[in-house]
Each structure stands twice: as C-alpha cells, then as structure tokens.
Amino acid sequence: MKKQLLIALIAFASFESFAQNGLENIIVEKYYISNANDATVNSTGGVLPVGSVTYRIYVDMLPDFRLQALYGVPGNGGIGAGAHTLFFNTTTTFFNNEDRGATNPTYTKTQARNNTVMLDSWLSVGAACVGNFGVLKSEDDGIATNVNTDNVLQNDDANAGIPLTQQDGLLLGTPGAFTAVGNEIVTQLAILDATNQAGNSFTLTDGAWSNLSGATGPTPSNSVLIAQLTTDGILSFELNMQLGTPSGGVERYVARNPVDAEALFPGLIFTSDTPTKNLFVDAEQALFNIFPNPANEILFVKLNSIKNQIGRYSIYDIKGNLVTLKTLGVVSEGQIETIDISQLSKGQYFMDVVLNGKRYTEKFIKH
C-alpha cells in the first residue's frame, strides 16, 4: 500500500509548457546557536556541542499552492532523466535530543520547555510541536513564547536573528499529519531518532514524507516547515518536492543548497530569516537558470539544454510588454548568456526561453 501511495505521489504526467512556478523560494533560517550554557544539560538532553546551529528549512509557495511530498526516486522511477536523490548532510553529526526528541515533532509545547528539546533534529510537513506550526521567527506573533525551564536556550547571538526568548517560531494551529512512505525512509529516520548521535547523512532514493491533503503555511507567505536540523558541522541538502496547484495540477522541483552558496550564487545572503534565492530549479524544466536574482545591472542565464538545440530568449515586463528579444541560434549545453539590464526600470520581469520550439518561463527582479 505504501509503495502504491509513493507512486501516486510522484508518477504523474509531464508539465505543460507553462508551469505556474508555485515554488517561490527555499528559506533556510538560523533558528538558534548553542553556547556553553546550553551544554550544561547534556546529561538529560544528549550531546550538544558548543557552537551548534539549529537550522529550519521552509518551502515557500505562492498562495493556494500545497506541499504534497518530499521524495527520492531511483533512476528507473518513471520520473524522467535519471535518479533524484534527496539528502541532508553534515560534516559532523546531527544532534538528537534524548529526552523528548523524535523523528518528527510529536512533543508538546510544555515538553519543549525542558532542556534542549526545542533543538531536536526532525522532519515535518508544517508542525514544530503538537498543536503548533513552525514559522519563521520574523513571522511569529510573539504570543505565548515558550520559556525554557532549565535556564538554557538564552543565547542572543546576532547571527541567529531574533532570540528564542522573544519569538520562538511557534504558532498555535492544527498542522497536517506527517506520513512516511516506503521502507527506506523508516531506516533513514533512525538517524534522527531520540538516541542516535552518530548520524551525519539522511538520504532517500526510494521513499517520501508527505501530507496527504497537501500542507499549507499558517501565514500569508504560505511557507511550510519541512525540517529542523541541529549540527556543529556544515549543512548541505538536496530536495525533491511535489506541489499541488490551485487548479488541481502538480509541479515538481529540485532544490540544491551548495556548501559555498554565496560563491555559486552572487548576492545570496545565507543568514537567519533571509530567503535563499536561486537555490531551486524545476526538475522537469531545469533548462535554464537565472542569476543573480534579484539583479542590478547584469543578468546571467545558464542554458542547461541538450546541446545543438535552437534557442532564443525574450524578456517581458509585468504588463506583458516585450523589452528584450535575442535569437541564439544553436546553443551548447552549459552556455551562459550575459544580459545588460541596467536600462530596465526596477521591478519584476519574466524571461521566456524557447528551445526547439518548447517555451519555458522564469521570473526575476531588477533592483
């Protein structure tokens, strides 16, 4: 039954030429940075190295879109070009709270007040504890902030943004149920259980976690919390996700977090409460990437097409007026086009790329 469910989640028809691009962003929030005071509760909470960072990862969608599944599939999974592996890696280990920790946040808000429960590593489809959504601290309403009973989690390191003592990223509500699909994920979830302090890689090649009704965020930004991970190492990830559209269709995306994100994506600020731009491409329509985005004077377009295709690109303003058109002729795989946008007015634009008669669209912002 679970195998059938996985197939139902990810084996569907190809996209139309115009995807709605319901995925706006992947947001990585630095939720908390641990200090020596937090290490004093190790006897009850597990081994928490000083300087560990708790990251929260959100899928940010347009209104009325729903997050249906995060998944990994093998190369013969019927999803197109080869395998799509999902992973979370760290160069050290993931921290798992040994008191109330779980593979998804099933502890109560009261239980989360003890020792380092709030820093546990887990997966989610919106929840951060029972009866509470996880939200960006900047979107927290500041009501009923959790007060730790062990006098820890008090660090107000500016690199982690808003202190947990002011806004805890918990918002009262009824998050959707977490469903694990496939045998592989059961094994992999053990890396994030309440006792394992040795795991450094959660990897899926044939499994998923999902909300069967489709998860939505509790605030207007429609951001859904999918993971909380605490580590004193360098975190990297690659995600595959399926979104449900308002019209009943589906979209699939791959999101990559390079270790040196700032070098690969100029202008990216990888800090708390800051959207990580350019970390996603559509798994079916990853035929070109735009960077940086937003851009000021120069825009780069990397063409990921099969070589020897005939291509052209055009840019339209928000009203649909054509502002730039260029015929590329035969393009090569990995070809990068440099576009001067210095004369464009500030605002949102759309880039159309046509390759062998198929048209694909992506948006960018001119600052």
KOLKE-388167 format. One line per 10 residues: number of its first residue (from 1); their letters; for each residue x, y, z of C-alpha. Coordinates in nm, 2 decimals, m for minus. Layout:
// KOLKE-388167
NUM = a = X,Y,Z ~ ...;
This chain:
// KOLKE-388167
1 = mkkqlliali = 0.00,0.00,0.00 ~ 0.28,0.24,0.09 ~ 0.46,0.17,m0.24 ~ 0.13,0.24,m0.43 ~ 0.10,0.56,m0.24 ~ 0.45,0.67,m0.33 ~ 0.38,0.60,m0.70 ~ 0.06,0.80,m0.67 ~ 0.25,1.09,m0.53 ~ 0.53,1.12,m0.78;
11 = afasfesfaq = 0.44,0.93,m1.10 ~ 0.23,1.17,m1.29 ~ 0.21,1.34,m1.63 ~ 0.47,1.58,m1.76 ~ 0.43,1.95,m1.72 ~ 0.26,2.18,m1.97 ~ 0.49,2.42,m2.14 ~ 0.39,2.70,m1.90 ~ 0.44,2.59,m1.54 ~ 0.29,2.82,m1.28;
21 = ngleniivek = 0.61,2.82,m1.08 ~ 0.43,2.79,m0.75 ~ 0.76,2.75,m0.56 ~ 0.88,3.09,m0.47 ~ 1.18,3.00,m0.26 ~ 1.36,2.77,m0.02 ~ 1.42,2.95,0.30 ~ 1.69,2.84,0.55 ~ 1.66,3.00,0.89 ~ 1.93,3.00,1.15;
31 = yyisnandat = 1.69,2.93,1.44 ~ 1.94,2.91,1.73 ~ 2.32,2.90,1.80 ~ 2.41,2.70,2.11 ~ 2.66,2.82,2.37 ~ 2.84,2.67,2.67 ~ 2.54,2.73,2.89 ~ 2.33,2.50,2.67 ~ 2.58,2.22,2.71 ~ 2.52,2.20,3.08;
41 = vnstggvlpv = 2.20,2.00,3.02 ~ 2.38,1.73,2.82 ~ 2.31,1.46,3.08 ~ 1.94,1.48,3.00 ~ 1.93,1.62,2.65 ~ 2.21,1.44,2.47 ~ 2.55,1.56,2.35 ~ 2.51,1.92,2.22 ~ 2.85,2.06,2.10 ~ 2.90,2.43,2.18;
51 = gsvtyriyvd = 2.85,2.64,1.87 ~ 2.59,2.40,1.71 ~ 2.35,2.58,1.48 ~ 1.98,2.48,1.46 ~ 1.86,2.53,1.10 ~ 1.49,2.54,0.99 ~ 1.42,2.48,0.63 ~ 1.09,2.60,0.47 ~ 0.92,2.56,0.13 ~ 0.79,2.90,0.04;
61 = mlpdfrlqal = 0.49,2.88,m0.21 ~ 0.25,3.11,m0.38 ~ m0.09,3.14,m0.22 ~ m0.32,2.84,m0.27 ~ m0.04,2.60,m0.36 ~ 0.01,2.30,m0.14 ~ 0.31,2.10,m0.05 ~ 0.23,1.73,m0.12 ~ 0.56,1.54,m0.08 ~ 0.93,1.55,m0.04;
71 = ygvpgnggig = 1.09,1.24,m0.20 ~ 1.37,1.05,m0.35 ~ 1.34,0.82,m0.66 ~ 1.57,0.58,m0.83 ~ 1.68,0.62,m1.19 ~ 1.41,0.39,m1.33 ~ 1.13,0.55,m1.12 ~ 0.95,0.68,m1.43 ~ 1.01,1.05,m1.34 ~ 1.23,1.14,m1.63;
81 = agahtlffnt = 1.61,1.19,m1.65 ~ 1.77,0.95,m1.40 ~ 1.77,0.93,m1.03 ~ 1.67,1.21,m0.80 ~ 1.83,1.16,m0.45 ~ 1.71,1.36,m0.16 ~ 1.96,1.42,0.12 ~ 2.05,1.62,0.43 ~ 2.43,1.60,0.51 ~ 2.65,1.75,0.77;
91 = tttffnnedr = 3.03,1.73,0.80 ~ 2.99,1.62,1.17 ~ 2.67,1.47,1.32 ~ 2.31,1.57,1.37 ~ 2.20,1.65,1.73 ~ 1.91,1.44,1.86 ~ 1.76,1.53,2.19 ~ 1.75,1.22,2.41 ~ 1.47,1.34,2.64 ~ 1.17,1.41,2.42;
101 = gatnptytkt = 1.33,1.40,2.08 ~ 1.15,1.24,1.78 ~ 1.18,1.19,1.41 ~ 0.90,1.44,1.36 ~ 0.80,1.69,1.63 ~ 0.54,1.49,1.84 ~ 0.63,1.65,2.17 ~ 0.40,1.91,2.33 ~ 0.48,2.28,2.38 ~ 0.51,2.22,2.75;
111 = qarnntvmld = 0.76,1.93,2.69 ~ 0.95,2.16,2.46 ~ 1.03,2.39,2.76 ~ 1.27,2.13,2.90 ~ 1.65,2.11,2.84 ~ 1.73,2.12,2.47 ~ 1.41,1.96,2.33 ~ 1.35,2.26,2.11 ~ 1.68,2.20,1.93 ~ 1.60,1.84,1.83;
121 = swlsvgaacv = 1.65,1.73,1.47 ~ 1.35,1.61,1.28 ~ 1.14,1.62,0.96 ~ 0.80,1.79,0.92 ~ 0.52,1.90,0.70 ~ 0.44,2.22,0.89 ~ 0.45,2.13,1.26 ~ 0.71,2.23,1.52 ~ 0.53,2.06,1.81 ~ 0.18,1.92,1.89;
131 = gnfgvlksed = m0.08,2.19,1.81 ~ 0.17,2.44,1.68 ~ 0.30,2.53,1.33 ~ 0.67,2.61,1.29 ~ 0.70,2.96,1.14 ~ 0.99,3.20,1.07 ~ 1.07,3.39,1.39 ~ 1.01,3.71,1.19 ~ 0.65,3.59,1.13 ~ 0.59,3.48,1.49;
141 = dgiatnvntd = 0.31,3.67,1.66 ~ 0.50,3.69,1.98 ~ 0.22,3.54,2.18 ~ 0.28,3.27,2.45 ~ 0.66,3.25,2.38 ~ 0.80,2.93,2.53 ~ 1.01,2.99,2.84 ~ 1.27,2.73,2.90 ~ 1.25,2.58,3.25 ~ 1.63,2.49,3.27;
151 = nvlqnddana = 1.76,2.84,3.21 ~ 1.91,2.74,2.88 ~ 1.85,2.84,2.51 ~ 1.90,3.20,2.63 ~ 2.18,3.28,2.38 ~ 2.10,3.60,2.18 ~ 2.38,3.56,1.92 ~ 2.30,3.81,1.65 ~ 2.39,3.56,1.38 ~ 2.07,3.37,1.47;
161 = gipltqqdgl = 1.85,3.67,1.43 ~ 1.56,3.71,1.68 ~ 1.63,3.54,2.02 ~ 1.41,3.25,2.11 ~ 1.33,3.43,2.44 ~ 1.14,3.69,2.23 ~ 0.99,3.49,1.95 ~ 1.01,3.11,1.94 ~ 0.88,3.03,1.59 ~ 0.57,2.85,1.73;
171 = llgtpgafta = 0.22,2.95,1.61 ~ m0.09,2.79,1.75 ~ m0.29,2.59,1.50 ~ m0.35,2.24,1.36 ~ m0.07,2.13,1.13 ~ m0.15,1.84,0.89 ~ m0.04,1.48,0.96 ~ 0.31,1.36,0.88 ~ 0.31,1.04,0.66 ~ 0.63,0.84,0.59;
181 = vgneivtqla = 0.61,0.64,0.26 ~ 0.83,0.34,0.18 ~ 1.06,0.11,0.37 ~ 1.37,0.32,0.31 ~ 1.25,0.62,0.50 ~ 1.18,0.41,0.81 ~ 1.55,0.31,0.81 ~ 1.67,0.66,0.74 ~ 1.45,0.82,1.01 ~ 1.65,0.63,1.26;
191 = ildatnqagn = 1.93,0.88,1.20 ~ 1.71,1.14,1.35 ~ 1.57,0.94,1.64 ~ 1.59,1.02,2.01 ~ 1.91,0.82,2.08 ~ 2.13,0.82,1.77 ~ 2.41,1.08,1.80 ~ 2.62,0.94,1.52 ~ 2.43,1.01,1.20 ~ 2.55,1.26,0.95;
201 = sftltdgaws = 2.35,1.18,0.64 ~ 1.98,1.14,0.58 ~ 1.94,1.00,0.22 ~ 1.63,0.89,0.02 ~ 1.65,0.72,m0.31 ~ 1.31,0.54,m0.30 ~ 1.07,0.70,m0.04 ~ 0.90,1.01,0.07 ~ 0.74,1.20,0.35 ~ 0.42,1.39,0.29;
211 = nlsgatgptp = 0.09,1.54,0.40 ~ m0.17,1.35,0.20 ~ m0.41,1.65,0.19 ~ m0.14,1.89,0.09 ~ 0.03,2.12,0.35 ~ m0.01,2.50,0.35 ~ 0.16,2.76,0.57 ~ m0.03,2.93,0.85 ~ 0.07,3.28,0.74 ~ 0.02,3.48,0.42;
221 = snsvliaqlt = 0.37,3.38,0.30 ~ 0.25,3.02,0.27 ~ 0.58,2.88,0.39 ~ 0.58,2.52,0.52 ~ 0.84,2.40,0.76 ~ 0.99,2.07,0.63 ~ 1.29,2.01,0.86 ~ 1.48,2.12,1.17 ~ 1.84,2.01,1.19 ~ 2.10,2.09,1.45;
231 = tdgilsfeln = 2.47,2.04,1.39 ~ 2.81,2.19,1.46 ~ 2.92,2.10,1.11 ~ 2.85,2.23,0.76 ~ 2.49,2.16,0.64 ~ 2.41,2.08,0.28 ~ 2.10,1.94,0.12 ~ 1.92,1.85,m0.20 ~ 1.54,1.83,m0.21 ~ 1.28,1.69,m0.45;
241 = mqlgtpsggv = 0.93,1.81,m0.39 ~ 0.58,1.79,m0.53 ~ 0.34,2.08,m0.51 ~ m0.03,2.08,m0.58 ~ m0.15,2.37,m0.79 ~ m0.48,2.57,m0.72 ~ m0.63,2.41,m1.04 ~ m0.56,2.05,m0.92 ~ m0.24,2.00,m1.12 ~ 0.11,1.92,m0.99;
251 = eryvarnpvd = 0.46,2.07,m1.01 ~ 0.79,1.91,m0.92 ~ 1.11,2.08,m0.82 ~ 1.47,2.01,m0.72 ~ 1.63,2.24,m0.47 ~ 2.00,2.24,m0.41 ~ 2.19,2.40,m0.13 ~ 2.56,2.42,m0.23 ~ 2.81,2.43,0.06 ~ 2.95,2.75,m0.07;
261 = aealfpglif = 2.62,2.91,m0.17 ~ 2.75,3.27,m0.18 ~ 3.02,3.18,m0.43 ~ 2.79,3.00,m0.66 ~ 2.51,3.25,m0.64 ~ 2.63,3.61,m0.63 ~ 2.43,3.83,m0.39 ~ 2.30,3.54,m0.18 ~ 2.28,3.61,0.19 ~ 2.27,3.29,0.38;
271 = tsdtptknlf = 2.15,3.42,0.72 ~ 1.86,3.39,0.96 ~ 1.52,3.50,0.82 ~ 1.66,3.57,0.48 ~ 1.52,3.39,0.17 ~ 1.79,3.19,m0.01 ~ 1.74,3.29,m0.37 ~ 1.83,3.08,m0.67 ~ 1.85,2.75,m0.48 ~ 1.58,2.58,m0.68;
281 = vdaeqalfni = 1.52,2.47,m1.03 ~ 1.22,2.28,m1.17 ~ 1.31,1.91,m1.21 ~ 1.12,1.88,m1.54 ~ 1.20,2.23,m1.67 ~ 1.56,2.28,m1.55 ~ 1.66,2.40,m1.89 ~ 1.79,2.73,m1.77 ~ 1.89,2.92,m1.46 ~ 1.89,3.29,m1.39;
291 = fpnpaneilf = 2.14,3.45,m1.15 ~ 2.18,3.67,m0.96 ~ 1.82,3.72,m0.87 ~ 1.74,4.00,m0.78 ~ 1.99,4.16,m1.02 ~ 2.11,4.52,m1.06 ~ 2.29,4.57,m1.40 ~ 2.39,4.23,m1.53 ~ 2.18,3.91,m1.55 ~ 2.33,3.57,m1.64;
301 = vklnsiknqi = 2.14,3.29,m1.80 ~ 2.28,2.95,m1.79 ~ 2.13,2.71,m2.05 ~ 2.12,2.35,m1.93 ~ 1.97,2.22,m2.26 ~ 2.08,1.93,m2.46 ~ 2.35,2.06,m2.70 ~ 2.27,2.16,m3.06 ~ 1.92,2.29,m2.98 ~ 1.80,2.60,m3.15;
311 = grysiydikg = 1.72,2.87,m2.89 ~ 1.61,3.23,m2.83 ~ 1.51,3.43,m2.52 ~ 1.28,3.72,m2.46 ~ 1.21,3.94,m2.15 ~ 0.87,4.09,m2.07 ~ 0.77,4.34,m1.80 ~ 0.50,4.28,m1.55 ~ 0.24,4.42,m1.80 ~ 0.34,4.17,m2.07;
321 = nlvtlktlgv = 0.53,4.42,m2.28 ~ 0.83,4.28,m2.47 ~ 1.15,4.46,m2.36 ~ 1.43,4.23,m2.50 ~ 1.45,3.97,m2.77 ~ 1.75,3.77,m2.89 ~ 1.79,3.48,m3.12 ~ 2.07,3.25,m3.01 ~ 2.08,3.00,m3.29 ~ 2.24,2.67,m3.20;
331 = vsegqietid = 2.32,2.66,m2.83 ~ 2.56,2.44,m2.64 ~ 2.50,2.27,m2.30 ~ 2.61,2.49,m2.01 ~ 2.62,2.80,m2.23 ~ 2.60,3.12,m2.03 ~ 2.44,3.44,m2.18 ~ 2.52,3.78,m2.03 ~ 2.24,4.03,m2.04 ~ 2.27,4.40,m1.97;
341 = isqlskgqyf = 1.96,4.51,m1.78 ~ 2.10,4.84,m1.65 ~ 1.84,5.03,m1.86 ~ 1.54,4.85,m1.72 ~ 1.32,5.01,m1.46 ~ 1.31,4.85,m1.12 ~ 1.05,4.58,m1.08 ~ 0.95,4.22,m1.17 ~ 1.02,4.07,m1.52 ~ 0.96,3.74,m1.69;
351 = mdvvlngkry = 1.22,3.56,m1.91 ~ 1.10,3.32,m2.18 ~ 1.35,3.07,m2.32 ~ 1.25,2.88,m2.63 ~ 1.45,2.56,m2.71 ~ 1.35,2.35,m3.02 ~ 1.00,2.51,m3.02 ~ 0.93,2.45,m2.64 ~ 0.88,2.76,m2.43 ~ 0.98,2.79,m2.06;
361 = tekfikh = 0.93,3.09,m1.83 ~ 1.11,3.22,m1.52 ~ 1.07,3.54,m1.33 ~ 1.34,3.78,m1.19 ~ 1.36,4.11,m1.01 ~ 1.55,4.41,m1.12 ~ 1.68,4.62,m0.83;
